[in-house]
Amino acid sequence: MRVLLLCAATLGLAACSSHPPVPVETRGLSLAAAPAEVPAGHYVVKKGDTLYGIALDHGQSYRDLAAWNNLEDPNRILIGQQLRVTPPDNAGAGVEVRPVAAPPAVESRPVAAAAAVAVGDVLVREPKGGKQAYSEEALARLRQPEPMQTVPVASAPPAADKGAAQAPADGIGWAWPSSGKILAGFSEGSNKGVDLAGKPGDPVLAAGSGKVVYAGTGLRGYGKLVIVKHDATFLSAYAHNSQILVKEGQSVTRGQKIAEVGSTDADQPKLHFEIRRQGKPVDPTQYLPKR
């Protein structure tokens, strides 16, 4: 029996070795699914994002983002979630732009002389140069010099006063938010604004008129922060305050005290000031008056 079993096992191994395993065919299937295309005007939430930071980076109010995305709690957003960051009813969306038709050309024709009018025995024609019946009075009138006509000349606009402040191109009229010296200038890679020196309690002033769209501590690294929206293009941000003196939704005017200098989320008392154009940080010194 042992001999028979040994022979059977040997024959089985030989049979297996004569039929190699069938290779597995690969068809280039990707293990990772292709990312879905993000629609225009939307943003995909990443790790570490907050609704406040997303709003600042897109030049919007976080309350508007919450409303556009039906968010009941602005502190609750999920990684991978798509958020609308532009208004649902963008101005000009879907509007066909057509060239404005030029007005019809005005045909220029020579002006015909006015019809002759008989006044008494005198034949009068306009313009002058027509014929008149001879009389002593008519001859006397012809010999009189014609009165000199005064042609009104458009006066040139007064020269601009070189010392007067000219309206800025953006229409905001920026002012410095504090009188402190610049500790750190703008850098796209490391500093999104300018840092201004100050002592605790020094006034922080609105750099332009607008509406407060954020006042709180929801953005990491900014401490107590105030954000003012000036128009559809520009925001300004004031960080590291010790006290915030305005509320969200409040209108402020340029030069109004909105906070006090502090050191929240900073290594020393200072004001970190930013100007954002359509959400993108720009160099504030390009907009602020020259010191």
C-alpha positions in Angstrom: 0.0 0.0 0.0 2.8 2.4 0.9 4.4 1.7 -2.5 1.1 2.3 -4.3 0.5 5.6 -2.5 4.0 6.8 -3.2 3.6 6.1 -6.9 0.3 7.9 -7.0 1.8 11.0 -5.4 4.6 11.0 -7.8 2.3 10.7 -10.8 0.2 13.6 -9.4 3.2 15.9 -9.1 4.4 15.1 -12.6 0.9 16.0 -14.0 0.9 19.3 -12.1 4.3 20.3 -13.4 3.2 19.7 -17.0 0.5 22.4 -16.7 1.9 25.8 -15.6 -0.5 28.3 -13.9 -2.5 30.6 -16.2 -1.2 34.2 -16.0 -3.5 37.0 -14.7 -4.4 39.4 -17.5 -4.2 43.1 -16.5 -6.3 45.7 -18.4 -4.8 48.9 -17.0 -7.5 49.5 -14.4 -6.7 52.5 -12.1 -7.1 51.8 -8.4 -7.8 55.5 -7.7 -11.0 57.0 -9.1 -10.6 60.1 -11.2 -11.4 63.2 -9.2 -14.7 64.8 -10.0 -14.6 68.1 -11.9 -15.3 71.0 -9.6 -17.9 73.4 -11.1 -17.0 77.0 -11.6 -17.6 79.1 -8.6 -17.2 76.2 -6.2 -14.4 75.1 -3.8 -13.6 71.6 -2.4 -13.0 71.6 1.4 -9.5 70.4 2.4 -8.1 69.3 5.7 -7.6 72.3 8.0 -10.1 74.5 6.2 -12.6 76.6 8.0 -15.6 78.4 6.5 -14.2 81.7 7.7 -10.8 81.1 6.0 -12.6 80.0 2.8 -14.7 83.1 2.8 -11.7 85.4 3.3 -9.7 83.7 0.5 -12.6 84.2 -1.9 -13.5 87.8 -0.8 -16.9 86.8 0.6 -18.7 87.0 3.9 -18.9 83.6 5.7 -22.5 84.3 6.4 -23.1 84.5 2.6 -21.3 81.2 2.1 -23.4 79.5 4.8 -26.6 80.8 3.2 -25.5 79.8 -0.4 -24.7 76.3 0.8 -27.6 75.8 3.3 -25.2 75.4 6.2 -27.0 75.6 9.6 -23.7 75.5 11.5 -20.8 77.5 9.9 -18.3 75.5 12.1 -19.3 72.2 10.5 -17.9 71.5 7.0 -16.6 68.2 5.7 -13.4 67.3 3.9 -14.2 66.8 0.2 -17.4 68.9 0.5 -18.1 71.2 -2.5 -19.0 74.7 -1.4 -20.4 77.5 -3.6 -18.1 80.5 -3.2 -19.8 82.9 -5.7 -23.4 84.1 -5.6 -25.9 81.8 -7.2 -27.3 84.6 -9.3 -24.1 86.1 -10.6 -24.6 89.5 -12.2 -24.3 89.1 -16.0 -24.6 85.3 -16.0 -26.3 84.1 -19.1 -26.8 87.6 -20.5 -26.1 87.9 -24.2 -23.8 90.8 -25.0 -24.5 92.4 -28.3 -22.7 95.3 -30.0 -24.5 98.6 -29.7 -25.7 99.8 -33.1 -24.2 103.0 -34.2 -26.6 105.9 -34.8 -27.5 106.5 -38.5 -25.2 108.9 -40.2 -26.5 112.4 -40.6 -26.7 113.5 -44.2 -25.1 116.8 -44.8 -26.8 119.0 -47.4 -26.2 122.6 -48.4 -28.6 125.0 -46.6 -31.0 126.6 -49.1 -31.5 130.3 -48.9 -34.7 131.3 -47.2 -37.6 132.2 -49.4 -38.0 135.8 -50.3 -40.4 137.8 -48.3 -41.9 141.1 -49.4 -42.3 143.7 -46.7 -43.9 146.7 -48.1 -41.9 147.9 -51.1 -38.7 146.2 -49.8 -37.7 142.8 -51.0 -36.0 141.0 -48.1 -34.0 137.8 -48.5 -32.1 135.8 -46.0 -29.3 135.2 -45.7 -28.0 138.7 -46.6 -26.9 139.3 -50.1 -30.3 139.2 -51.6 -31.8 142.1 -53.6 -33.6 145.0 -52.2 -35.7 147.7 -53.9 -33.8 151.0 -54.2 -34.6 153.7 -51.6 -32.7 156.3 -49.6 -33.4 154.3 -46.4 -32.2 151.0 -47.9 -29.0 152.7 -49.1 -28.4 154.2 -45.7 -28.8 150.8 -44.0 -26.4 149.2 -46.4 -23.8 151.8 -45.7 -24.0 151.2 -41.9 -21.3 148.8 -40.6 -22.7 145.5 -39.3 -22.5 145.0 -35.6 -19.7 142.7 -34.5 -21.0 139.3 -33.3 -19.7 138.0 -30.1 -19.1 134.2 -30.3 -19.1 132.5 -26.9 -15.9 130.7 -26.3 -16.0 127.6 -24.1 -13.7 128.3 -21.1 -11.0 125.8 -20.4 -11.6 123.7 -17.3 -9.6 125.0 -14.3 -6.2 123.4 -13.8 -6.2 120.7 -11.3 -4.8 121.7 -7.9 -1.6 119.7 -7.6 -2.0 119.8 -3.8 -5.5 118.4 -3.8 -6.1 114.8 -3.1 -7.1 112.9 -6.2 -9.8 110.3 -6.1 -8.2 106.8 -6.1 -8.9 104.5 -9.0 -10.6 102.0 -6.8 -12.9 104.6 -5.3 -12.3 103.6 -1.7 -9.7 106.2 -0.5 -7.5 104.1 1.8 -6.0 105.4 5.0 -3.5 103.8 7.4 -5.1 101.7 10.1 -2.5 102.8 12.7 0.4 105.1 13.0 2.9 102.4 14.0 6.0 101.8 11.9 6.2 98.8 9.6 7.7 95.7 11.3 7.3 93.3 8.4 6.3 94.1 4.8 4.2 92.2 2.3 5.5 88.9 0.9 3.4 86.6 -1.2 5.2 83.6 0.2 5.3 84.5 3.9 3.3 87.6 4.8 -0.1 88.3 3.3 -0.1 91.9 4.6 2.0 94.3 6.7 2.7 94.2 10.4 2.6 97.5 12.2 4.2 98.2 15.6 2.0 99.3 18.5 1.4 99.2 22.2 -1.5 97.3 23.8 -4.6 99.4 23.6 -3.4 101.6 20.7 -6.4 102.3 18.4 -7.0 100.3 15.3 -8.8 102.3 12.6 -10.9 101.2 9.6 -8.7 101.8 6.5 -11.9 102.5 4.5 -15.6 102.8 4.8 -17.5 99.5 4.6 -19.4 96.8 6.5 -18.0 94.5 9.1 -18.4 90.9 7.8 -16.4 89.1 10.5 -15.4 89.8 14.1 -14.1 86.9 16.1 -11.4 84.3 16.6 -12.3 81.7 14.1 -9.2 81.9 11.9 -6.1 80.2 13.3 -3.1 82.5 13.5 -5.0 85.8 13.4 -6.2 86.0 17.0 -9.0 88.5 17.5 -9.8 89.5 13.9 -12.0 92.1 12.2 -12.8 91.9 8.5 -14.4 94.8 6.7 -15.9 94.5 3.2 -15.6 97.7 1.3 -17.3 96.7 -2.0 -17.6 93.7 -4.3 -13.9 93.7 -4.9 -12.0 94.7 -1.7 -11.8 93.4 1.9 -9.5 94.6 4.7 -8.4 92.5 7.7 -7.1 93.6 11.1 -5.6 90.8 13.3 -4.1 90.2 16.7 -6.3 92.7 18.5 -6.8 92.8 22.2 -10.3 94.1 22.0 -12.9 94.2 19.1 -15.1 97.2 19.3 -17.5 96.5 16.4 -20.0 93.8 15.5 -20.8 91.8 12.4 -23.1 93.6 10.1 -22.1 97.1 11.4 -21.3 99.8 9.0 -18.0 101.7 9.7 -16.4 104.8 8.2 -12.8 105.4 7.3 -10.8 106.4 10.3 -13.3 104.9 12.8 -11.8 103.0 15.8 -12.8 99.4 15.4 -10.4 97.6 17.7 -7.3 97.9 19.9 -3.8 96.6 19.3 -3.0 93.4 21.1 -0.9 90.2 20.8 -3.5 87.5 20.4 -1.9 84.7 18.4 1.2 86.8 18.0 4.6 87.0 19.6 4.3 90.7 20.4 1.8 93.5 20.4 1.2 94.5 16.8 -1.4 95.0 14.1 -1.4 92.6 11.1 -3.2 94.4 8.3 -4.3 93.0 5.0 -6.0 94.2 1.8 -7.6 91.5 -0.3 -8.7 92.1 -3.9 -11.3 89.5 -4.9 -9.9 87.4 -2.0 -6.3 87.5 -3.1 -3.8 89.3 -0.8 -2.2 92.4 -2.3 0.5 94.7 -1.0 -1.3 97.3 1.2 1.4 99.9 0.6 0.4 100.0 -3.1 -3.0 101.4 -2.0 -2.2 103.3 1.3 -1.1 107.0 1.1 2.7 107.5 1.0 4.1 108.3 4.5 
